[in-house]
Amino acid sequence: MKILLRNASGVLTQDDRDLAEKKFNRLNRYFATQPILELVHFELRGWHRLEVTLRADGRVIRAVGDASDFRQTVDQAVDNCEFRLAKLKDRVSRDKRGSSSRRFPDLESGLSE
């Protein structure tokens, strides 16, 4: 996974960067190709905000985490990404499973006659 971490205020330590990398590497299992993950961190009045943009397999997924602690912010953003990926995976598998029978129910029987 290619991770780009941008920080507006420059207050992130290397430990925080390593933590974010470790947590977001869990998302590799959802993709066939190597995803590109862009993290943008803001800190305003003691609150951390992490905006996530994930690009892989022709899809773009966005998520946000807000908390007073950077570690909680990362956890929220990862959970939000996992929720969105699971939802997308379910939608894609549901579309593949029933698309032909719903659209053209009598097509196969008409071709065999």
N, C-alpha and C positions, 0 to 999 in steps of 0.2 A: 504494500500500500504506500503510495506516495502522499506524504502529509506536508502541507504548506501551512505554517503557523505565522499569522501576522498579528502584531500587537501595536495598538495605537500609542499607548503610554510607555511601553518599554519596561514594565515592572516585573515581568515573568522571569523566574529563576530557571536554571537548567533542569532542576528537579521537577518543576511544574511542567516544563516541556516534555520531559521523559514520561511523566505520568499521563499526560494527554495522549502521547504516542502509544503507550502501552494499552490504555483503555480503548482507543479507537481501532487498534489492530484486531480486536475481537470481531469487527465487522467484515473482515476478509472472507469469512465463510459464506457470505451471501452472494459473492460474485465469481464469475468465471474468468474475467479479465482483471487486471490490476486497476483498482479504483484510484481516483485522485481525490484527495480530501483537503478542503481548504477551511481552515479555522481562523476566525477573526475574533480577537479578544479585546474587550473594552472594559475599563474600570471607571466607574463614576460614583462618587460619594460613598465609597466603601462597598458597592455592589459590583459583582463581576458579571459580564454578559459574554457568552460564547456563541457565535453564529457559525453554523456548520453548513457547508455546501459539499455534497458528495456527488461525483460524476463517475459513472461506470455503466457499461453495457448499454449505452445510449440513453440512459436515464439520469435525471438530476433530482436529488433529494435534499431538502433543506430542513434544518432543525435549529432550535435555540435552547440555551440553558441560562437561567438567571438564578443567582444565589449570592449570599454574602461571603462565601468561601469559594476559592477557585476549585477545590476538589469536588465540592457539591455541584458546582456549575458543570464540570466535566461529566460527572455522573448523570446529571439531568440531560445533558446533550446526547450522551451515548444511549440512554434509555429512550429518548425521543427518536433517535435514528433507528434503533432496533425495532421500535413500534411501527414506524413508517415502512421499514423494509419488510417486516412480517406481513403488514397489510398489503403491500405491493406484491409480494410473493403469492399471497392468497388470491389476489385479484387476477394475476397472470395465470396461475394454475387453473382457476375457475373458468377463465376465458378459453383456455386450450382444451379443457375437458368437454365442454358442451357446446362449442360454437357451431359445429357443422350440423348437429341434429336439431338445434333450435331454429336455425335460419332456413334450412331446406329439409323438412321432415320426410317428404316423399321422393326426394331426388334419387336415393339409392334404389328404391323399389322400382322406379320408372326406368332406370338404366338397365336393369337386369332382364326386363321383359322383352 
